[in-house]
């Protein structure tokens, strides 16, 4: 199955999940998480980046990629933590990705930043 996400690639998403993620996590599940993350980002920002993605500049695309990949990684790690060396390791990855997601989302939501990047 091909990757259908707009903002982040499968490689970007899986690299955020760390090397010990459950490799049985399918591309279909990654596609579903990517769609969810894109919807959350669009709704939170009250701006549909998905429909205008090709016209966005590289800086905005990278910020969207970072935000979407972090969102997806959180759910991939929490799907099955047994592959990690400890639960603490998995939770640390989740916390780092949550912080990244929230930081990126706050930048995307900020009207001054939106004006600047447009």
Secondary structure as the mmCIF struct_conf table of DSSP 4:
data_model
#
loop_
_struct_conf.conf_type_id
_struct_conf.id
_struct_conf.beg_label_comp_id
_struct_conf.beg_label_asym_id
_struct_conf.beg_label_seq_id
_struct_conf.end_label_comp_id
_struct_conf.end_label_asym_id
_struct_conf.end_label_seq_id
BEND BEND1 UNK A 6 UNK A 8
HELX_RH_AL_P HELX_RH_AL_P1 UNK A 10 UNK A 17
TURN_TY1_P TURN_TY1_P1 UNK A 19 UNK A 20
BEND BEND2 UNK A 21 UNK A 21
TURN_TY1_P TURN_TY1_P2 UNK A 23 UNK A 24
HELX_RH_AL_P HELX_RH_AL_P2 UNK A 27 UNK A 45
TURN_TY1_P TURN_TY1_P3 UNK A 46 UNK A 46
BEND BEND3 UNK A 47 UNK A 47
TURN_TY1_P TURN_TY1_P4 UNK A 49 UNK A 52
HELX_RH_3T_P HELX_RH_3T_P1 UNK A 53 UNK A 55
BEND BEND4 UNK A 56 UNK A 56
HELX_RH_AL_P HELX_RH_AL_P3 UNK A 58 UNK A 79
TURN_TY1_P TURN_TY1_P5 UNK A 82 UNK A 83
BEND BEND5 UNK A 84 UNK A 85
HELX_RH_AL_P HELX_RH_AL_P4 UNK A 87 UNK A 109
HELX_RH_AL_P HELX_RH_AL_P5 UNK A 111 UNK A 117
#
